[in-house]
Amino acid sequence: MLVSSYDLLEAGKLDQAKSIFEKLLKQDPNNPLVLNNLAAVMAKEQKYGEALNYLEKALPRKAGREK
């Protein structure tokens, strides 16, 4: 699902990609890849505050840096 949602994101199908990322986030709320990709969706939608929130959640979880 993660790969297909990324492909949707790259194809500009933001609503579809966002829907999948949100489902994945419910299954794994600390997944840094999902958080990062949701940030990318928000940035493409020019919702920069929301994008920053997702990135701030993703960063400490990257490479085992979870607090």
PDBQT receptor file of N, H, CA, C and O in Angstrom, charges set to zero:
ATOM      1  N   MET A   1       0.819  -1.201   0.000  1.00  0.00    +0.000 N 
ATOM      2  CA  MET A   1       0.000   0.000   0.000  1.00  0.00    +0.000 C 
ATOM      3  C   MET A   1       0.860   1.261   0.000  1.00  0.00    +0.000 C 
ATOM      4  O   MET A   1       0.520   2.257  -0.639  1.00  0.00    +0.000 OA
ATOM      5  N   LEU A   2       1.961   1.207   0.714  1.00  0.00    +0.000 N 
ATOM      6  H   LEU A   2       2.238   0.398   1.233  1.00  0.00    +0.000 HD
ATOM      7  CA  LEU A   2       2.825   2.389   0.803  1.00  0.00    +0.000 C 
ATOM      8  C   LEU A   2       3.371   2.768  -0.572  1.00  0.00    +0.000 C 
ATOM      9  O   LEU A   2       3.402   3.945  -0.931  1.00  0.00    +0.000 OA
ATOM     10  N   VAL A   3       3.797   1.775  -1.330  1.00  0.00    +0.000 N 
ATOM     11  H   VAL A   3       3.772   0.819  -1.038  1.00  0.00    +0.000 HD
ATOM     12  CA  VAL A   3       4.360   2.053  -2.654  1.00  0.00    +0.000 C 
ATOM     13  C   VAL A   3       3.284   2.612  -3.586  1.00  0.00    +0.000 C 
ATOM     14  O   VAL A   3       3.525   3.589  -4.295  1.00  0.00    +0.000 OA
ATOM     15  N   SER A   4       2.108   2.003  -3.589  1.00  0.00    +0.000 N 
ATOM     16  H   SER A   4       1.911   1.209  -3.013  1.00  0.00    +0.000 HD
ATOM     17  CA  SER A   4       1.052   2.486  -4.478  1.00  0.00    +0.000 C 
ATOM     18  C   SER A   4       0.611   3.899  -4.095  1.00  0.00    +0.000 C 
ATOM     19  O   SER A   4       0.302   4.711  -4.967  1.00  0.00    +0.000 OA
ATOM     20  N   SER A   5       0.581   4.191  -2.797  1.00  0.00    +0.000 N 
ATOM     21  H   SER A   5       0.832   3.531  -2.089  1.00  0.00    +0.000 HD
ATOM     22  CA  SER A   5       0.188   5.537  -2.375  1.00  0.00    +0.000 C 
ATOM     23  C   SER A   5       1.250   6.563  -2.774  1.00  0.00    +0.000 C 
ATOM     24  O   SER A   5       0.925   7.701  -3.115  1.00  0.00    +0.000 OA
ATOM     25  N   TYR A   6       2.516   6.154  -2.729  1.00  0.00    +0.000 N 
ATOM     26  H   TYR A   6       2.780   5.230  -2.452  1.00  0.00    +0.000 HD
ATOM     27  CA  TYR A   6       3.582   7.057  -3.173  1.00  0.00    +0.000 C 
ATOM     28  C   TYR A   6       3.456   7.318  -4.665  1.00  0.00    +0.000 C 
ATOM     29  O   TYR A   6       3.649   8.446  -5.120  1.00  0.00    +0.000 OA
ATOM     30  N   ASP A   7       3.133   6.278  -5.430  1.00  0.00    +0.000 N 
ATOM     31  H   ASP A   7       2.976   5.362  -5.061  1.00  0.00    +0.000 HD
ATOM     32  CA  ASP A   7       2.937   6.443  -6.871  1.00  0.00    +0.000 C 
ATOM     33  C   ASP A   7       1.789   7.416  -7.153  1.00  0.00    +0.000 C 
ATOM     34  O   ASP A   7       1.879   8.244  -8.060  1.00  0.00    +0.000 OA
ATOM     35  N   LEU A   8       0.719   7.312  -6.378  1.00  0.00    +0.000 N 
ATOM     36  H   LEU A   8       0.646   6.640  -5.641  1.00  0.00    +0.000 HD
ATOM     37  CA  LEU A   8      -0.403   8.232  -6.526  1.00  0.00    +0.000 C 
ATOM     38  C   LEU A   8       0.027   9.662  -6.221  1.00  0.00    +0.000 C 
ATOM     39  O   LEU A   8      -0.361  10.600  -6.918  1.00  0.00    +0.000 OA
ATOM     40  N   LEU A   9       0.822   9.818  -5.188  1.00  0.00    +0.000 N 
ATOM     41  H   LEU A   9       1.137   9.056  -4.622  1.00  0.00    +0.000 HD
ATOM     42  CA  LEU A   9       1.334  11.135  -4.824  1.00  0.00    +0.000 C 
ATOM     43  C   LEU A   9       2.141  11.727  -5.973  1.00  0.00    +0.000 C 
ATOM     44  O   LEU A   9       1.958  12.888  -6.339  1.00  0.00    +0.000 OA
ATOM     45  N   GLU A  10       3.021  10.930  -6.529  1.00  0.00    +0.000 N 
ATOM     46  H   GLU A  10       3.170   9.987  -6.232  1.00  0.00    +0.000 HD
ATOM     47  CA  GLU A  10       3.860  11.400  -7.641  1.00  0.00    +0.000 C 
ATOM     48  C   GLU A  10       3.033  11.711  -8.881  1.00  0.00    +0.000 C 
ATOM     49  O   GLU A  10       3.408  12.572  -9.677  1.00  0.00    +0.000 OA
ATOM     50  N   ALA A  11       1.911  11.018  -9.049  1.00  0.00    +0.000 N 
ATOM     51  H   ALA A  11       1.607  10.319  -8.402  1.00  0.00    +0.000 HD
ATOM     52  CA  ALA A  11       1.037  11.243 -10.203  1.00  0.00    +0.000 C 
ATOM     53  C   ALA A  11       0.103  12.438  -9.986  1.00  0.00    +0.000 C 
ATOM     54  O   ALA A  11      -0.673  12.797 -10.872  1.00  0.00    +0.000 OA
ATOM     55  N   GLY A  12       0.185  13.046  -8.807  1.00  0.00    +0.000 N 
ATOM     56  H   GLY A  12       0.816  12.755  -8.087  1.00  0.00    +0.000 HD
ATOM     57  CA  GLY A  12      -0.641  14.208  -8.520  1.00  0.00    +0.000 C 
ATOM     58  C   GLY A  12      -2.042  13.864  -8.051  1.00  0.00    +0.000 C 
ATOM     59  O   GLY A  12      -2.904  14.741  -7.980  1.00  0.00    +0.000 OA
ATOM     60  N   LYS A  13      -2.280  12.612  -7.732  1.00  0.00    +0.000 N 
ATOM     61  H   LYS A  13      -1.580  11.900  -7.790  1.00  0.00    +0.000 HD
ATOM     62  CA  LYS A  13      -3.589  12.176  -7.239  1.00  0.00    +0.000 C 
ATOM     63  C   LYS A  13      -3.575  12.278  -5.714  1.00  0.00    +0.000 C 
ATOM     64  O   LYS A  13      -3.553  11.275  -5.000  1.00  0.00    +0.000 OA
ATOM     65  N   LEU A  14      -3.589  13.508  -5.249  1.00  0.00    +0.000 N 
ATOM     66  H   LEU A  14      -3.607  14.322  -5.829  1.00  0.00    +0.000 HD
ATOM     67  CA  LEU A  14      -3.358  13.785  -3.835  1.00  0.00    +0.000 C 
ATOM     68  C   LEU A  14      -4.435  13.229  -2.923  1.00  0.00    +0.000 C 
ATOM     69  O   LEU A  14      -4.123  12.689  -1.861  1.00  0.00    +0.000 OA
ATOM     70  N   ASP A  15      -5.688  13.348  -3.312  1.00  0.00    +0.000 N 
ATOM     71  H   ASP A  15      -5.941  13.786  -4.175  1.00  0.00    +0.000 HD
ATOM     72  CA  ASP A  15      -6.769  12.850  -2.460  1.00  0.00    +0.000 C 
ATOM     73  C   ASP A  15      -6.668  11.344  -2.250  1.00  0.00    +0.000 C 
ATOM     74  O   ASP A  15      -6.853  10.850  -1.138  1.00  0.00    +0.000 OA
ATOM     75  N   GLN A  16      -6.375  10.621  -3.324  1.00  0.00    +0.000 N 
ATOM     76  H   GLN A  16      -6.224  11.022  -4.227  1.00  0.00    +0.000 HD
ATOM     77  CA  GLN A  16      -6.254   9.165  -3.212  1.00  0.00    +0.000 C 
ATOM     78  C   GLN A  16      -5.042   8.789  -2.364  1.00  0.00    +0.000 C 
ATOM     79  O   GLN A  16      -5.127   7.912  -1.504  1.00  0.00    +0.000 OA
ATOM     80  N   ALA A  17      -3.921   9.452  -2.608  1.00  0.00    +0.000 N 
ATOM     81  H   ALA A  17      -3.852  10.165  -3.306  1.00  0.00    +0.000 HD
ATOM     82  CA  ALA A  17      -2.713   9.178  -1.838  1.00  0.00    +0.000 C 
ATOM     83  C   ALA A  17      -2.924   9.492  -0.357  1.00  0.00    +0.000 C 
ATOM     84  O   ALA A  17      -2.544   8.712   0.516  1.00  0.00    +0.000 OA
ATOM     85  N   LYS A  18      -3.529  10.633  -0.094  1.00  0.00    +0.000 N 
ATOM     86  H   LYS A  18      -3.838  11.266  -0.803  1.00  0.00    +0.000 HD
ATOM     87  CA  LYS A  18      -3.780  11.058   1.282  1.00  0.00    +0.000 C 
ATOM     88  C   LYS A  18      -4.653  10.055   2.012  1.00  0.00    +0.000 C 
ATOM     89  O   LYS A  18      -4.402   9.739   3.175  1.00  0.00    +0.000 OA
ATOM     90  N   SER A  19      -5.671   9.555   1.341  1.00  0.00    +0.000 N 
ATOM     91  H   SER A  19      -5.876   9.812   0.397  1.00  0.00    +0.000 HD
ATOM     92  CA  SER A  19      -6.567   8.575   1.947  1.00  0.00    +0.000 C 
ATOM     93  C   SER A  19      -5.815   7.315   2.366  1.00  0.00    +0.000 C 
ATOM     94  O   SER A  19      -6.027   6.797   3.462  1.00  0.00    +0.000 OA
ATOM     95  N   ILE A  20      -4.950   6.832   1.506  1.00  0.00    +0.000 N 
ATOM     96  H   ILE A  20      -4.778   7.253   0.615  1.00  0.00    +0.000 HD
ATOM     97  CA  ILE A  20      -4.171   5.632   1.831  1.00  0.00    +0.000 C 
ATOM     98  C   ILE A  20      -3.187   5.925   2.958  1.00  0.00    +0.000 C 
ATOM     99  O   ILE A  20      -3.057   5.131   3.889  1.00  0.00    +0.000 OA
ATOM    100  N   PHE A  21      -2.495   7.057   2.880  1.00  0.00    +0.000 N 
ATOM    101  H   PHE A  21      -2.601   7.702   2.123  1.00  0.00    +0.000 HD
ATOM    102  CA  PHE A  21      -1.543   7.404   3.946  1.00  0.00    +0.000 C 
ATOM    103  C   PHE A  21      -2.247   7.507   5.299  1.00  0.00    +0.000 C 
ATOM    104  O   PHE A  21      -1.700   7.079   6.316  1.00  0.00    +0.000 OA
ATOM    105  N   GLU A  22      -3.441   8.064   5.319  1.00  0.00    +0.000 N 
ATOM    106  H   GLU A  22      -3.886   8.412   4.493  1.00  0.00    +0.000 HD
ATOM    107  CA  GLU A  22      -4.177   8.186   6.577  1.00  0.00    +0.000 C 
ATOM    108  C   GLU A  22      -4.570   6.815   7.120  1.00  0.00    +0.000 C 
ATOM    109  O   GLU A  22      -4.533   6.601   8.332  1.00  0.00    +0.000 OA
ATOM    110  N   LYS A  23      -4.946   5.884   6.246  1.00  0.00    +0.000 N 
ATOM    111  H   LYS A  23      -4.976   6.057   5.262  1.00  0.00    +0.000 HD
ATOM    112  CA  LYS A  23      -5.249   4.514   6.680  1.00  0.00    +0.000 C 
ATOM    113  C   LYS A  23      -4.003   3.848   7.256  1.00  0.00    +0.000 C 
ATOM    114  O   LYS A  23      -4.061   3.190   8.294  1.00  0.00    +0.000 OA
ATOM    115  N   LEU A  24      -2.880   4.028   6.568  1.00  0.00    +0.000 N 
ATOM    116  H   LEU A  24      -2.833   4.563   5.725  1.00  0.00    +0.000 HD
ATOM    117  CA  LEU A  24      -1.628   3.452   7.047  1.00  0.00    +0.000 C 
ATOM    118  C   LEU A  24      -1.226   4.050   8.383  1.00  0.00    +0.000 C 
ATOM    119  O   LEU A  24      -0.704   3.349   9.250  1.00  0.00    +0.000 OA
ATOM    120  N   LEU A  25      -1.467   5.336   8.550  1.00  0.00    +0.000 N 
ATOM    121  H   LEU A  25      -1.891   5.905   7.846  1.00  0.00    +0.000 HD
ATOM    122  CA  LEU A  25      -1.110   6.007   9.800  1.00  0.00    +0.000 C 
ATOM    123  C   LEU A  25      -1.944   5.483  10.966  1.00  0.00    +0.000 C 
ATOM    124  O   LEU A  25      -1.453   5.408  12.092  1.00  0.00    +0.000 OA
ATOM    125  N   LYS A  26      -3.192   5.122  10.708  1.00  0.00    +0.000 N 
ATOM    126  H   LYS A  26      -3.591   5.183   9.793  1.00  0.00    +0.000 HD
ATOM    127  CA  LYS A  26      -4.023   4.535  11.763  1.00  0.00    +0.000 C 
ATOM    128  C   LYS A  26      -3.471   3.186  12.199  1.00  0.00    +0.000 C 
ATOM    129  O   LYS A  26      -3.560   2.824  13.373  1.00  0.00    +0.000 OA
ATOM    130  N   GLN A  27      -2.902   2.446  11.258  1.00  0.00    +0.000 N 
ATOM    131  H   GLN A  27      -2.830   2.740  10.305  1.00  0.00    +0.000 HD
ATOM    132  CA  GLN A  27      -2.321   1.142  11.571  1.00  0.00    +0.000 C 
ATOM    133  C   GLN A  27      -0.980   1.283  12.290  1.00  0.00    +0.000 C 
ATOM    134  O   GLN A  27      -0.645   0.480  13.160  1.00  0.00    +0.000 OA
ATOM    135  N   ASP A  28      -0.225   2.300  11.922  1.00  0.00    +0.000 N 
ATOM    136  H   ASP A  28      -0.497   2.952  11.214  1.00  0.00    +0.000 HD
ATOM    137  CA  ASP A  28       1.113   2.506  12.477  1.00  0.00    +0.000 C 
ATOM    138  C   ASP A  28       1.348   4.011  12.639  1.00  0.00    +0.000 C 
ATOM    139  O   ASP A  28       1.964   4.640  11.778  1.00  0.00    +0.000 OA
ATOM    140  N   PRO A  29       0.857   4.586  13.742  1.00  0.00    +0.000 N 
ATOM    141  CA  PRO A  29       0.895   6.044  13.904  1.00  0.00    +0.000 C 
ATOM    142  C   PRO A  29       2.294   6.651  14.025  1.00  0.00    +0.000 C 
ATOM    143  O   PRO A  29       2.438   7.872  13.960  1.00  0.00    +0.000 OA
ATOM    144  N   ASN A  30       3.303   5.840  14.196  1.00  0.00    +0.000 N 
ATOM    145  H   ASN A  30       3.186   4.849  14.249  1.00  0.00    +0.000 HD
ATOM    146  CA  ASN A  30       4.664   6.365  14.342  1.00  0.00    +0.000 C 
ATOM    147  C   ASN A  30       5.546   6.077  13.138  1.00  0.00    +0.000 C 
ATOM    148  O   ASN A  30       6.764   6.236  13.212  1.00  0.00    +0.000 OA
ATOM    149  N   ASN A  31       4.951   5.658  12.038  1.00  0.00    +0.000 N 
ATOM    150  H   ASN A  31       3.962   5.528  11.978  1.00  0.00    +0.000 HD
ATOM    151  CA  ASN A  31       5.735   5.309  10.856  1.00  0.00    +0.000 C 
ATOM    152  C   ASN A  31       6.284   6.579  10.203  1.00  0.00    +0.000 C 
ATOM    153  O   ASN A  31       5.516   7.388   9.682  1.00  0.00    +0.000 OA
ATOM    154  N   PRO A  32       7.623   6.760  10.230  1.00  0.00    +0.000 N 
ATOM    155  CA  PRO A  32       8.185   8.005   9.709  1.00  0.00    +0.000 C 
ATOM    156  C   PRO A  32       7.980   8.173   8.203  1.00  0.00    +0.000 C 
ATOM    157  O   PRO A  32       7.859   9.303   7.730  1.00  0.00    +0.000 OA
ATOM    158  N   LEU A  33       7.939   7.087   7.445  1.00  0.00    +0.000 N 
ATOM    159  H   LEU A  33       8.037   6.169   7.830  1.00  0.00    +0.000 HD
ATOM    160  CA  LEU A  33       7.717   7.205   6.003  1.00  0.00    +0.000 C 
ATOM    161  C   LEU A  33       6.315   7.717   5.697  1.00  0.00    +0.000 C 
ATOM    162  O   LEU A  33       6.134   8.568   4.826  1.00  0.00    +0.000 OA
ATOM    163  N   VAL A  34       5.337   7.201   6.409  1.00  0.00    +0.000 N 
ATOM    164  H   VAL A  34       5.484   6.510   7.117  1.00  0.00    +0.000 HD
ATOM    165  CA  VAL A  34       3.956   7.645   6.210  1.00  0.00    +0.000 C 
ATOM    166  C   VAL A  34       3.813   9.098   6.643  1.00  0.00    +0.000 C 
ATOM    167  O   VAL A  34       3.190   9.897   5.944  1.00  0.00    +0.000 OA
ATOM    168  N   LEU A  35       4.381   9.438   7.781  1.00  0.00    +0.000 N 
ATOM    169  H   LEU A  35       4.887   8.788   8.348  1.00  0.00    +0.000 HD
ATOM    170  CA  LEU A  35       4.322  10.817   8.255  1.00  0.00    +0.000 C 
ATOM    171  C   LEU A  35       4.979  11.770   7.251  1.00  0.00    +0.000 C 
ATOM    172  O   LEU A  35       4.446  12.842   6.964  1.00  0.00    +0.000 OA
ATOM    173  N   ASN A  36       6.122  11.376   6.729  1.00  0.00    +0.000 N 
ATOM    174  H   ASN A  36       6.555  10.505   6.962  1.00  0.00    +0.000 HD
ATOM    175  CA  ASN A  36       6.833  12.190   5.744  1.00  0.00    +0.000 C 
ATOM    176  C   ASN A  36       6.011  12.354   4.467  1.00  0.00    +0.000 C 
ATOM    177  O   ASN A  36       5.937  13.447   3.905  1.00  0.00    +0.000 OA
ATOM    178  N   ASN A  37       5.401  11.272   4.018  1.00  0.00    +0.000 N 
ATOM    179  H   ASN A  37       5.461  10.384   4.475  1.00  0.00    +0.000 HD
ATOM    180  CA  ASN A  37       4.617  11.348   2.791  1.00  0.00    +0.000 C 
ATOM    181  C   ASN A  37       3.342  12.166   2.982  1.00  0.00    +0.000 C 
ATOM    182  O   ASN A  37       2.913  12.863   2.062  1.00  0.00    +0.000 OA
ATOM    183  N   LEU A  38       2.740  12.089   4.152  1.00  0.00    +0.000 N 
ATOM    184  H   LEU A  38       3.088  11.523   4.899  1.00  0.00    +0.000 HD
ATOM    185  CA  LEU A  38       1.593  12.957   4.436  1.00  0.00    +0.000 C 
ATOM    186  C   LEU A  38       2.033  14.422   4.440  1.00  0.00    +0.000 C 
ATOM    187  O   LEU A  38       1.290  15.299   4.001  1.00  0.00    +0.000 OA
ATOM    188  N   ALA A  39       3.224  14.676   4.931  1.00  0.00    +0.000 N 
ATOM    189  H   ALA A  39       3.827  13.963   5.288  1.00  0.00    +0.000 HD
ATOM    190  CA  ALA A  39       3.761  16.039   4.886  1.00  0.00    +0.000 C 
ATOM    191  C   ALA A  39       3.911  16.500   3.441  1.00  0.00    +0.000 C 
ATOM    192  O   ALA A  39       3.633  17.657   3.125  1.00  0.00    +0.000 OA
ATOM    193  N   ALA A  40       4.347  15.606   2.570  1.00  0.00    +0.000 N 
ATOM    194  H   ALA A  40       4.573  14.666   2.827  1.00  0.00    +0.000 HD
ATOM    195  CA  ALA A  40       4.493  15.947   1.158  1.00  0.00    +0.000 C 
ATOM    196  C   ALA A  40       3.142  16.288   0.531  1.00  0.00    +0.000 C 
ATOM    197  O   ALA A  40       3.037  17.234  -0.249  1.00  0.00    +0.000 OA
ATOM    198  N   VAL A  41       2.113  15.516   0.874  1.00  0.00    +0.000 N 
ATOM    199  H   VAL A  41       2.199  14.748   1.508  1.00  0.00    +0.000 HD
ATOM    200  CA  VAL A  41       0.766  15.808   0.379  1.00  0.00    +0.000 C 
ATOM    201  C   VAL A  41       0.334  17.196   0.848  1.00  0.00    +0.000 C 
ATOM    202  O   VAL A  41      -0.168  17.998   0.060  1.00  0.00    +0.000 OA
ATOM    203  N   MET A  42       0.534  17.470   2.133  1.00  0.00    +0.000 N 
ATOM    204  H   MET A  42       0.942  16.818   2.773  1.00  0.00    +0.000 HD
ATOM    205  CA  MET A  42       0.131  18.763   2.679  1.00  0.00    +0.000 C 
ATOM    206  C   MET A  42       0.891  19.906   2.001  1.00  0.00    +0.000 C 
ATOM    207  O   MET A  42       0.314  20.956   1.717  1.00  0.00    +0.000 OA
ATOM    208  N   ALA A  43       2.160  19.703   1.748  1.00  0.00    +0.000 N 
ATOM    209  H   ALA A  43       2.629  18.851   1.978  1.00  0.00    +0.000 HD
ATOM    210  CA  ALA A  43       2.952  20.744   1.086  1.00  0.00    +0.000 C 
ATOM    211  C   ALA A  43       2.435  20.992  -0.330  1.00  0.00    +0.000 C 
ATOM    212  O   ALA A  43       2.335  22.140  -0.765  1.00  0.00    +0.000 OA
ATOM    213  N   LYS A  44       2.110  19.923  -1.045  1.00  0.00    +0.000 N 
ATOM    214  H   LYS A  44       2.192  18.991  -0.692  1.00  0.00    +0.000 HD
ATOM    215  CA  LYS A  44       1.573  20.086  -2.402  1.00  0.00    +0.000 C 
ATOM    216  C   LYS A  44       0.216  20.782  -2.386  1.00  0.00    +0.000 C 
ATOM    217  O   LYS A  44      -0.155  21.460  -3.343  1.00  0.00    +0.000 OA
ATOM    218  N   GLU A  45      -0.523  20.607  -1.285  1.00  0.00    +0.000 N 
ATOM    219  H   GLU A  45      -0.222  20.056  -0.507  1.00  0.00    +0.000 HD
ATOM    220  CA  GLU A  45      -1.812  21.295  -1.131  1.00  0.00    +0.000 C 
ATOM    221  C   GLU A  45      -1.635  22.687  -0.530  1.00  0.00    +0.000 C 
ATOM    222  O   GLU A  45      -2.616  23.374  -0.247  1.00  0.00    +0.000 OA
ATOM    223  N   GLN A  46      -0.395  23.099  -0.337  1.00  0.00    +0.000 N 
ATOM    224  H   GLN A  46       0.403  22.541  -0.567  1.00  0.00    +0.000 HD
ATOM    225  CA  GLN A  46      -0.019  24.388   0.240  1.00  0.00    +0.000 C 
ATOM    226  C   GLN A  46      -0.550  24.556   1.663  1.00  0.00    +0.000 C 
ATOM    227  O   GLN A  46      -0.885  25.663   2.085  1.00  0.00    +0.000 OA
ATOM    228  N   LYS A  47      -0.622  23.455   2.388  1.00  0.00    +0.000 N 
ATOM    229  H   LYS A  47      -0.350  22.555   2.045  1.00  0.00    +0.000 HD
ATOM    230  CA  LYS A  47      -1.000  23.468   3.805  1.00  0.00    +0.000 C 
ATOM    231  C   LYS A  47       0.291  23.264   4.603  1.00  0.00    +0.000 C 
ATOM    232  O   LYS A  47       0.536  22.198   5.168  1.00  0.00    +0.000 OA
ATOM    233  N   TYR A  48       1.096  24.308   4.628  1.00  0.00    +0.000 N 
ATOM    234  H   TYR A  48       0.897  25.174   4.169  1.00  0.00    +0.000 HD
ATOM    235  CA  TYR A  48       2.445  24.197   5.149  1.00  0.00    +0.000 C 
ATOM    236  C   TYR A  48       2.506  23.955   6.650  1.00  0.00    +0.000 C 
ATOM    237  O   TYR A  48       3.412  23.270   7.124  1.00  0.00    +0.000 OA
ATOM    238  N   GLY A  49       1.574  24.495   7.394  1.00  0.00    +0.000 N 
ATOM    239  H   GLY A  49       0.838  25.051   7.009  1.00  0.00    +0.000 HD
ATOM    240  CA  GLY A  49       1.549  24.258   8.838  1.00  0.00    +0.000 C 
ATOM    241  C   GLY A  49       1.312  22.791   9.138  1.00  0.00    +0.000 C 
ATOM    242  O   GLY A  49       1.977  22.218  10.002  1.00  0.00    +0.000 OA
ATOM    243  N   GLU A  50       0.370  22.176   8.433  1.00  0.00    +0.000 N 
ATOM    244  H   GLU A  50      -0.170  22.641   7.732  1.00  0.00    +0.000 HD
ATOM    245  CA  GLU A  50       0.101  20.758   8.630  1.00  0.00    +0.000 C 
ATOM    246  C   GLU A  50       1.288  19.918   8.180  1.00  0.00    +0.000 C 
ATOM    247  O   GLU A  50       1.634  18.927   8.822  1.00  0.00    +0.000 OA
ATOM    248  N   ALA A  51       1.910  20.316   7.073  1.00  0.00    +0.000 N 
ATOM    249  H   ALA A  51       1.629  21.121   6.551  1.00  0.00    +0.000 HD
ATOM    250  CA  ALA A  51       3.091  19.603   6.587  1.00  0.00    +0.000 C 
ATOM    251  C   ALA A  51       4.192  19.626   7.648  1.00  0.00    +0.000 C 
ATOM    252  O   ALA A  51       4.829  18.608   7.917  1.00  0.00    +0.000 OA
ATOM    253  N   LEU A  52       4.405  20.780   8.236  1.00  0.00    +0.000 N 
ATOM    254  H   LEU A  52       3.888  21.607   8.017  1.00  0.00    +0.000 HD
ATOM    255  CA  LEU A  52       5.425  20.908   9.275  1.00  0.00    +0.000 C 
ATOM    256  C   LEU A  52       5.105  20.031  10.482  1.00  0.00    +0.000 C 
ATOM    257  O   LEU A  52       6.005  19.429  11.066  1.00  0.00    +0.000 OA
ATOM    258  N   ASN A  53       3.838  19.956  10.858  1.00  0.00    +0.000 N 
ATOM    259  H   ASN A  53       3.106  20.446  10.383  1.00  0.00    +0.000 HD
ATOM    260  CA  ASN A  53       3.448  19.101  11.990  1.00  0.00    +0.000 C 
ATOM    261  C   ASN A  53       3.798  17.646  11.723  1.00  0.00    +0.000 C 
ATOM    262  O   ASN A  53       4.334  16.963  12.595  1.00  0.00    +0.000 OA
ATOM    263  N   TYR A  54       3.497  17.168  10.516  1.00  0.00    +0.000 N 
ATOM    264  H   TYR A  54       3.061  17.722   9.807  1.00  0.00    +0.000 HD
ATOM    265  CA  TYR A  54       3.831  15.778  10.185  1.00  0.00    +0.000 C 
ATOM    266  C   TYR A  54       5.338  15.557  10.179  1.00  0.00    +0.000 C 
ATOM    267  O   TYR A  54       5.816  14.523  10.646  1.00  0.00    +0.000 OA
ATOM    268  N   LEU A  55       6.079  16.511   9.657  1.00  0.00    +0.000 N 
ATOM    269  H   LEU A  55       5.691  17.350   9.277  1.00  0.00    +0.000 HD
ATOM    270  CA  LEU A  55       7.541  16.375   9.635  1.00  0.00    +0.000 C 
ATOM    271  C   LEU A  55       8.123  16.377  11.048  1.00  0.00    +0.000 C 
ATOM    272  O   LEU A  55       9.060  15.634  11.342  1.00  0.00    +0.000 OA
ATOM    273  N   GLU A  56       7.566  17.211  11.912  1.00  0.00    +0.000 N 
ATOM    274  H   GLU A  56       6.805  17.814  11.673  1.00  0.00    +0.000 HD
ATOM    275  CA  GLU A  56       8.049  17.249  13.295  1.00  0.00    +0.000 C 
ATOM    276  C   GLU A  56       7.769  15.935  14.018  1.00  0.00    +0.000 C 
ATOM    277  O   GLU A  56       8.534  15.540  14.897  1.00  0.00    +0.000 OA
ATOM    278  N   LYS A  57       6.691  15.262  13.661  1.00  0.00    +0.000 N 
ATOM    279  H   LYS A  57       6.069  15.584  12.947  1.00  0.00    +0.000 HD
ATOM    280  CA  LYS A  57       6.394  13.950  14.240  1.00  0.00    +0.000 C 
ATOM    281  C   LYS A  57       7.308  12.879  13.657  1.00  0.00    +0.000 C 
ATOM    282  O   LYS A  57       7.690  11.943  14.359  1.00  0.00    +0.000 OA
ATOM    283  N   ALA A  58       7.662  13.008  12.385  1.00  0.00    +0.000 N 
ATOM    284  H   ALA A  58       7.352  13.769  11.815  1.00  0.00    +0.000 HD
ATOM    285  CA  ALA A  58       8.471  12.008  11.707  1.00  0.00    +0.000 C 
ATOM    286  C   ALA A  58       9.927  12.041  12.140  1.00  0.00    +0.000 C 
ATOM    287  O   ALA A  58      10.551  10.994  12.312  1.00  0.00    +0.000 OA
ATOM    288  N   LEU A  59      10.464  13.227  12.316  1.00  0.00    +0.000 N 
ATOM    289  H   LEU A  59       9.957  14.078  12.177  1.00  0.00    +0.000 HD
ATOM    290  CA  LEU A  59      11.891  13.388  12.560  1.00  0.00    +0.000 C 
ATOM    291  C   LEU A  59      12.412  12.588  13.756  1.00  0.00    +0.000 C 
ATOM    292  O   LEU A  59      13.407  11.880  13.600  1.00  0.00    +0.000 OA
ATOM    293  N   PRO A  60      11.807  12.658  14.922  1.00  0.00    +0.000 N 
ATOM    294  CA  PRO A  60      12.364  11.895  16.052  1.00  0.00    +0.000 C 
ATOM    295  C   PRO A  60      12.244  10.386  15.874  1.00  0.00    +0.000 C 
ATOM    296  O   PRO A  60      12.928   9.630  16.563  1.00  0.00    +0.000 OA
ATOM    297  N   ARG A  61      11.394   9.942  14.969  1.00  0.00    +0.000 N 
ATOM    298  H   ARG A  61      10.839  10.556  14.409  1.00  0.00    +0.000 HD
ATOM    299  CA  ARG A  61      11.189   8.519  14.773  1.00  0.00    +0.000 C 
ATOM    300  C   ARG A  61      12.121   7.952  13.695  1.00  0.00    +0.000 C 
ATOM    301  O   ARG A  61      12.252   6.735  13.559  1.00  0.00    +0.000 OA
ATOM    302  N   LYS A  62      12.752   8.822  12.950  1.00  0.00    +0.000 N 
ATOM    303  H   LYS A  62      12.646   9.810  13.061  1.00  0.00    +0.000 HD
ATOM    304  CA  LYS A  62      13.665   8.422  11.893  1.00  0.00    +0.000 C 
ATOM    305  C   LYS A  62      14.896   7.754  12.475  1.00  0.00    +0.000 C 
ATOM    306  O   LYS A  62      15.525   8.282  13.392  1.00  0.00    +0.000 OA
ATOM    307  N   ALA A  63      15.232   6.614  11.951  1.00  0.00    +0.000 N 
ATOM    308  H   ALA A  63      14.722   6.185  11.206  1.00  0.00    +0.000 HD
ATOM    309  CA  ALA A  63      16.476   5.892  12.302  1.00  0.00    +0.000 C 
ATOM    310  C   ALA A  63      16.587   5.631  13.798  1.00  0.00    +0.000 C 
ATOM    311  O   ALA A  63      17.668   5.762  14.372  1.00  0.00    +0.000 OA
ATOM    312  N   GLY A  64      15.468   5.260  14.436  1.00  0.00    +0.000 N 
ATOM    313  H   GLY A  64      14.590   5.154  13.969  1.00  0.00    +0.000 HD
ATOM    314  CA  GLY A  64      15.525   4.853  15.833  1.00  0.00    +0.000 C 
ATOM    315  C   GLY A  64      15.736   5.990  16.804  1.00  0.00    +0.000 C 
ATOM    316  O   GLY A  64      16.166   5.751  17.932  1.00  0.00    +0.000 OA
ATOM    317  N   ARG A  65      15.453   7.207  16.415  1.00  0.00    +0.000 N 
ATOM    318  H   ARG A  65      15.104   7.401  15.498  1.00  0.00    +0.000 HD
ATOM    319  CA  ARG A  65      15.663   8.345  17.311  1.00  0.00    +0.000 C 
ATOM    320  C   ARG A  65      14.416   8.646  18.139  1.00  0.00    +0.000 C 
ATOM    321  O   ARG A  65      14.319   9.706  18.759  1.00  0.00    +0.000 OA
ATOM    322  N   GLU A  66      13.476   7.723  18.148  1.00  0.00    +0.000 N 
ATOM    323  H   GLU A  66      13.555   6.862  17.645  1.00  0.00    +0.000 HD
ATOM    324  CA  GLU A  66      12.217   7.965  18.866  1.00  0.00    +0.000 C 
ATOM    325  C   GLU A  66      12.474   8.258  20.325  1.00  0.00    +0.000 C 
ATOM    326  O   GLU A  66      13.306   7.620  20.971  1.00  0.00    +0.000 OA
ATOM    327  N   LYS A  67      11.747   9.234  20.833  1.00  0.00    +0.000 N 
ATOM    328  H   LYS A  67      11.071   9.752  20.309  1.00  0.00    +0.000 HD
ATOM    329  CA  LYS A  67      11.908   9.654  22.236  1.00  0.00    +0.000 C 
ATOM    330  C   LYS A  67      11.055   8.821  23.137  1.00  0.00    +0.000 C 
ATOM    331  O   LYS A  67      11.056   9.024  24.351  1.00  0.00    +0.000 OA
TER     332      LYS A  67
